[in-house]
Amino acid sequence: MKLLLTSAGIKNTSIHNALVDLLGKPIAESSALCIPTANYAQRGGAGNAWRFISGQEPETPMCELGWKSLGVLELTALPSIDEELWVPMVREIDVLLVNGGDPLYLCYWMRQSGLADLLPELGRETVYVGLSAGSMVMTPNIGEYFVGWEPPTGGDRTLGVVDFAIFPHLNNPDLPRNTMADAERWAAGMPVPSYAIDDQTAMKVIDGAVEVVSEGHWKRFTP
């Protein structure tokens, strides 16, 4: 599985080109499943989920890119249905589009649904595209700074698919607590290397090798 971990979706030409490179074919020839689950643990989540699914969220483009086919994978529904109804579908698609919201809520349902266990089994052709929380969930932990919804076990641990942490939406004018100074304080408490990335930046990961794709600003921190 190849990863494109974004702050705000496919925001510019460089990130778009990185996605096409990971797919190995045009978006118009690629099948996708979108995962809105992280939205529901935040205020206004139902409306945000609809805008994501319907491609009505121009600030964070994901579903509106012109996919050959697009389906919805709602993680909270999966424990109640047979795996044969959804696992083959995940194995066959080209890309998973994972929306933002609350990263720990998303992590909880990735584990509860069985998707977290399935991810390592996906072929190298599958591309995972995360947006904000959808990117953060792939890191080892998010830091107390980003804890909102609290899992039953507590803590800030996430899936650990990659070995670095992410501070998204750097210097976003709508998020006054996401300045570089805030990112530096957050990074000082993280046990792993970390990146602060703005909405014009993404992390491209293939076989553990990390490439920063950016038309904006970012900074790497070491523990």
C-alpha positions as a Markdown table, in Angstrom:
| # | Residue | x | y | z |
|---|---|---|---|---|
| 1 | Met | 0.0 | 0.0 | 0.0 |
| 2 | Lys | 1.2 | 3.5 | -0.9 |
| 3 | Leu | 0.3 | 6.6 | 1.1 |
| 4 | Leu | -0.5 | 10.2 | 0.3 |
| 5 | Leu | -1.0 | 12.0 | 3.6 |
| 6 | Thr | -2.4 | 15.5 | 3.1 |
| 7 | Ser | -3.4 | 18.3 | 5.3 |
| 8 | Ala | -6.3 | 19.4 | 3.1 |
| 9 | Gly | -6.8 | 17.1 | 0.2 |
| 10 | Ile | -5.6 | 17.4 | -3.4 |
| 11 | Lys | -5.1 | 21.2 | -3.1 |
| 12 | Asn | -2.6 | 21.9 | -5.9 |
| 13 | Thr | -0.9 | 20.6 | -9.1 |
| 14 | Ser | 2.0 | 19.1 | -7.3 |
| 15 | Ile | -0.2 | 17.0 | -4.9 |
| 16 | His | -2.4 | 16.1 | -7.8 |
| 17 | Asn | 0.6 | 14.9 | -9.8 |
| 18 | Ala | 1.8 | 12.9 | -6.8 |
| 19 | Leu | -1.5 | 11.1 | -6.6 |
| 20 | Val | -1.5 | 10.2 | -10.3 |
| 21 | Asp | 2.0 | 9.0 | -10.0 |
| 22 | Leu | 1.0 | 6.7 | -7.0 |
| 23 | Leu | -2.0 | 5.4 | -8.9 |
| 24 | Gly | 0.0 | 4.7 | -12.0 |
| 25 | Lys | -2.9 | 5.7 | -14.2 |
| 26 | Pro | -5.3 | 8.6 | -14.6 |
| 27 | Ile | -7.9 | 9.4 | -11.9 |
| 28 | Ala | -10.6 | 8.9 | -14.5 |
| 29 | Glu | -9.5 | 5.3 | -14.8 |
| 30 | Ser | -9.3 | 4.7 | -11.0 |
| 31 | Ser | -11.9 | 3.4 | -8.6 |
| 32 | Ala | -12.2 | 4.8 | -5.1 |
| 33 | Leu | -13.9 | 4.3 | -1.8 |
| 34 | Cys | -14.4 | 7.3 | 0.6 |
| 35 | Ile | -14.5 | 7.0 | 4.4 |
| 36 | Pro | -16.3 | 9.9 | 6.1 |
| 37 | Thr | -16.3 | 8.3 | 9.6 |
| 38 | Ala | -13.9 | 10.8 | 11.4 |
| 39 | Asn | -16.5 | 13.6 | 10.8 |
| 40 | Tyr | -19.1 | 12.2 | 13.2 |
| 41 | Ala | -17.2 | 12.9 | 16.4 |
| 42 | Gln | -17.1 | 16.7 | 15.8 |
| 43 | Arg | -19.8 | 19.3 | 15.8 |
| 44 | Gly | -21.6 | 19.5 | 12.4 |
| 45 | Gly | -20.2 | 16.2 | 11.4 |
| 46 | Ala | -23.2 | 14.9 | 9.5 |
| 47 | Gly | -23.2 | 18.0 | 7.2 |
| 48 | Asn | -19.4 | 17.7 | 6.8 |
| 49 | Ala | -19.7 | 14.1 | 5.9 |
| 50 | Trp | -22.3 | 14.8 | 3.2 |
| 51 | Arg | -20.1 | 17.6 | 1.7 |
| 52 | Phe | -17.2 | 15.2 | 1.6 |
| 53 | Ile | -19.1 | 12.4 | 0.0 |
| 54 | Ser | -20.9 | 14.5 | -2.5 |
| 55 | Gly | -17.8 | 16.5 | -3.5 |
| 56 | Gln | -19.2 | 19.8 | -2.2 |
| 57 | Glu | -16.1 | 20.7 | -0.2 |
| 58 | Pro | -13.8 | 22.8 | -2.5 |
| 59 | Glu | -11.5 | 23.7 | 0.4 |
| 60 | Thr | -10.5 | 20.0 | 0.7 |
| 61 | Pro | -10.9 | 18.4 | -2.7 |
| 62 | Met | -11.0 | 14.6 | -2.6 |
| 63 | Cys | -14.2 | 13.0 | -4.0 |
| 64 | Glu | -14.8 | 15.6 | -6.7 |
| 65 | Leu | -11.7 | 14.7 | -8.7 |
| 66 | Gly | -13.4 | 12.7 | -11.5 |
| 67 | Trp | -13.0 | 9.1 | -10.3 |
| 68 | Lys | -14.1 | 6.2 | -12.5 |
| 69 | Ser | -16.2 | 5.0 | -9.7 |
| 70 | Leu | -16.8 | 6.2 | -6.1 |
| 71 | Gly | -18.3 | 4.3 | -3.2 |
| 72 | Val | -18.8 | 5.0 | 0.5 |
| 73 | Leu | -17.2 | 2.8 | 3.2 |
| 74 | Glu | -18.8 | 3.7 | 6.6 |
| 75 | Leu | -16.7 | 2.1 | 9.2 |
| 76 | Thr | -19.3 | 2.2 | 12.0 |
| 77 | Ala | -21.5 | -0.1 | 9.9 |
| 78 | Leu | -18.9 | -2.8 | 9.2 |
| 79 | Pro | -19.0 | -4.7 | 12.5 |
| 80 | Ser | -22.7 | -5.5 | 11.9 |
| 81 | Ile | -22.3 | -7.0 | 8.4 |
| 82 | Asp | -20.5 | -10.0 | 7.0 |
| 83 | Glu | -16.9 | -9.4 | 5.9 |
| 84 | Glu | -17.6 | -10.9 | 2.5 |
| 85 | Leu | -19.8 | -7.9 | 1.8 |
| 86 | Trp | -17.0 | -5.3 | 2.1 |
| 87 | Val | -13.5 | -6.9 | 2.3 |
| 88 | Pro | -13.4 | -8.0 | -1.4 |
| 89 | Met | -14.5 | -4.5 | -2.4 |
| 90 | Val | -11.6 | -2.9 | -0.4 |
| 91 | Arg | -9.1 | -5.3 | -1.9 |
| 92 | Glu | -10.3 | -4.5 | -5.5 |
| 93 | Ile | -10.4 | -0.7 | -5.5 |
| 94 | Asp | -7.5 | 1.6 | -6.5 |
| 95 | Val | -7.7 | 4.2 | -3.7 |
| 96 | Leu | -9.1 | 4.8 | -0.2 |
| 97 | Leu | -10.0 | 8.4 | 0.4 |
| 98 | Val | -10.1 | 9.0 | 4.2 |
| 99 | Asn | -11.6 | 12.3 | 5.4 |
| 100 | Gly | -10.7 | 14.5 | 8.3 |
| 101 | Gly | -12.4 | 15.0 | 11.6 |
| 102 | Asp | -11.3 | 13.4 | 14.9 |
| 103 | Pro | -8.3 | 11.1 | 14.5 |
| 104 | Leu | -8.8 | 9.0 | 17.6 |
| 105 | Tyr | -12.4 | 8.4 | 16.7 |
| 106 | Leu | -11.3 | 7.3 | 13.3 |
| 107 | Cys | -8.6 | 5.1 | 14.7 |
| 108 | Tyr | -11.1 | 3.4 | 17.1 |
| 109 | Trp | -13.4 | 2.5 | 14.2 |
| 110 | Met | -10.6 | 1.4 | 11.9 |
| 111 | Arg | -9.8 | -1.1 | 14.6 |
| 112 | Gln | -13.4 | -2.0 | 15.5 |
| 113 | Ser | -14.3 | -2.5 | 11.9 |
| 114 | Gly | -11.4 | -4.7 | 11.0 |
| 115 | Leu | -10.1 | -2.2 | 8.4 |
| 116 | Ala | -6.9 | -1.6 | 10.4 |
| 117 | Asp | -6.1 | -5.3 | 10.2 |
| 118 | Leu | -6.8 | -5.4 | 6.5 |
| 119 | Leu | -4.6 | -2.5 | 5.5 |
| 120 | Pro | -1.3 | -4.4 | 5.7 |
| 121 | Glu | -2.7 | -7.0 | 3.4 |
| 122 | Leu | -3.6 | -4.7 | 0.6 |
| 123 | Gly | -1.4 | -4.9 | -2.5 |
| 124 | Arg | 1.2 | -2.3 | -3.5 |
| 125 | Glu | -1.2 | -1.1 | -6.1 |
| 126 | Thr | -3.6 | 0.3 | -3.5 |
| 127 | Val | -3.2 | 4.0 | -2.6 |
| 128 | Tyr | -4.3 | 5.4 | 0.7 |
| 129 | Val | -5.1 | 9.1 | 0.6 |
| 130 | Gly | -5.6 | 10.8 | 4.0 |
| 131 | Leu | -7.0 | 14.3 | 4.7 |
| 132 | Ser | -6.0 | 15.8 | 8.1 |
| 133 | Ala | -7.3 | 13.2 | 10.6 |
| 134 | Gly | -7.2 | 10.7 | 7.8 |
| 135 | Ser | -3.5 | 11.3 | 7.6 |
| 136 | Met | -2.8 | 11.6 | 11.3 |
| 137 | Val | -4.4 | 8.2 | 12.0 |
| 138 | Met | -1.5 | 6.5 | 10.1 |
| 139 | Thr | 1.1 | 7.9 | 12.6 |
| 140 | Pro | 2.2 | 6.3 | 15.9 |
| 141 | Asn | 0.4 | 9.0 | 18.0 |
| 142 | Ile | -1.0 | 12.4 | 17.7 |
| 143 | Gly | 0.0 | 14.2 | 20.9 |
| 144 | Glu | -2.3 | 15.5 | 23.6 |
| 145 | Tyr | -2.6 | 18.7 | 21.7 |
| 146 | Phe | -5.0 | 17.0 | 19.2 |
| 147 | Val | -7.0 | 14.8 | 21.6 |
| 148 | Gly | -10.7 | 15.5 | 21.3 |
| 149 | Trp | -12.8 | 12.4 | 21.4 |
| 150 | Glu | -11.2 | 10.0 | 23.9 |
| 151 | Pro | -11.1 | 6.2 | 23.2 |
| 152 | Pro | -12.2 | 3.8 | 26.0 |
| 153 | Thr | -8.5 | 3.0 | 26.6 |
| 154 | Gly | -7.4 | 6.6 | 26.8 |
| 155 | Gly | -4.2 | 7.9 | 25.3 |
| 156 | Asp | -3.3 | 9.3 | 22.0 |
| 157 | Arg | -2.0 | 6.2 | 20.2 |
| 158 | Thr | -2.9 | 5.7 | 16.5 |
| 159 | Leu | -2.1 | 3.0 | 14.0 |
| 160 | Gly | 1.6 | 3.5 | 13.5 |
| 161 | Val | 1.7 | 2.6 | 9.8 |
| 162 | Val | 4.3 | 5.3 | 9.4 |
| 163 | Asp | 7.1 | 6.2 | 11.9 |
| 164 | Phe | 6.5 | 10.0 | 12.0 |
| 165 | Ala | 3.8 | 12.3 | 13.4 |
| 166 | Ile | 1.9 | 15.1 | 11.6 |
| 167 | Phe | 0.7 | 18.5 | 12.6 |
| 168 | Pro | -1.8 | 19.5 | 9.8 |
| 169 | His | -3.2 | 22.9 | 8.8 |
| 170 | Leu | -0.1 | 24.9 | 9.7 |
| 171 | Asn | -0.9 | 28.6 | 9.7 |
| 172 | Asn | -4.4 | 28.1 | 8.5 |
| 173 | Pro | -6.2 | 31.5 | 9.2 |
| 174 | Asp | -9.3 | 29.7 | 10.4 |
| 175 | Leu | -7.3 | 27.8 | 13.1 |
| 176 | Pro | -5.5 | 30.4 | 15.2 |
| 177 | Arg | -3.9 | 27.6 | 17.4 |
| 178 | Asn | -2.1 | 26.1 | 14.4 |
| 179 | Thr | 0.8 | 28.5 | 14.2 |
| 180 | Met | 4.5 | 27.5 | 13.8 |
| 181 | Ala | 5.0 | 28.3 | 17.5 |
| 182 | Asp | 2.2 | 25.9 | 18.4 |
| 183 | Ala | 3.7 | 23.3 | 16.1 |
| 184 | Glu | 7.1 | 23.6 | 17.8 |
| 185 | Arg | 5.5 | 23.2 | 21.3 |
| 186 | Trp | 3.6 | 20.1 | 20.0 |
| 187 | Ala | 6.7 | 18.6 | 18.4 |
| 188 | Ala | 8.8 | 19.1 | 21.6 |
| 189 | Gly | 6.5 | 16.5 | 23.3 |
| 190 | Met | 6.5 | 14.0 | 20.5 |
| 191 | Pro | 8.6 | 10.8 | 20.8 |
| 192 | Val | 9.1 | 10.4 | 17.0 |
| 193 | Pro | 10.2 | 12.6 | 14.1 |
| 194 | Ser | 7.3 | 14.9 | 13.1 |
| 195 | Tyr | 6.2 | 17.3 | 10.4 |
| 196 | Ala | 4.2 | 20.5 | 10.5 |
| 197 | Ile | 2.5 | 20.8 | 7.1 |
| 198 | Asp | 0.3 | 23.5 | 5.7 |
| 199 | Asp | -2.7 | 22.9 | 3.4 |
| 200 | Gln | -0.6 | 23.1 | 0.3 |
| 201 | Thr | 1.6 | 20.2 | 1.5 |
| 202 | Ala | 1.4 | 16.4 | 1.6 |
| 203 | Met | 3.6 | 13.4 | 2.5 |
| 204 | Lys | 4.2 | 10.8 | -0.2 |
| 205 | Val | 5.2 | 7.4 | 1.3 |
| 206 | Ile | 6.3 | 4.4 | -0.7 |
| 207 | Asp | 7.9 | 1.4 | 1.1 |
| 208 | Gly | 8.7 | 3.6 | 4.1 |
| 209 | Ala | 10.5 | 6.3 | 2.0 |
| 210 | Val | 9.1 | 9.7 | 2.7 |
| 211 | Glu | 8.9 | 12.5 | 0.2 |
| 212 | Val | 7.4 | 15.9 | 1.0 |
| 213 | Val | 5.3 | 17.3 | -1.8 |
| 214 | Ser | 4.6 | 21.0 | -1.3 |
| 215 | Glu | 3.7 | 24.3 | -2.9 |
| 216 | Gly | 3.5 | 25.8 | 0.6 |
| 217 | His | 5.3 | 25.6 | 3.9 |
| 218 | Trp | 6.4 | 22.8 | 6.2 |
| 219 | Lys | 9.0 | 21.9 | 8.8 |
| 220 | Arg | 10.5 | 18.7 | 10.1 |
| 221 | Phe | 11.2 | 18.2 | 13.8 |
| 222 | Thr | 13.4 | 15.6 | 15.4 |
| 223 | Pro | 12.8 | 14.4 | 19.0 |
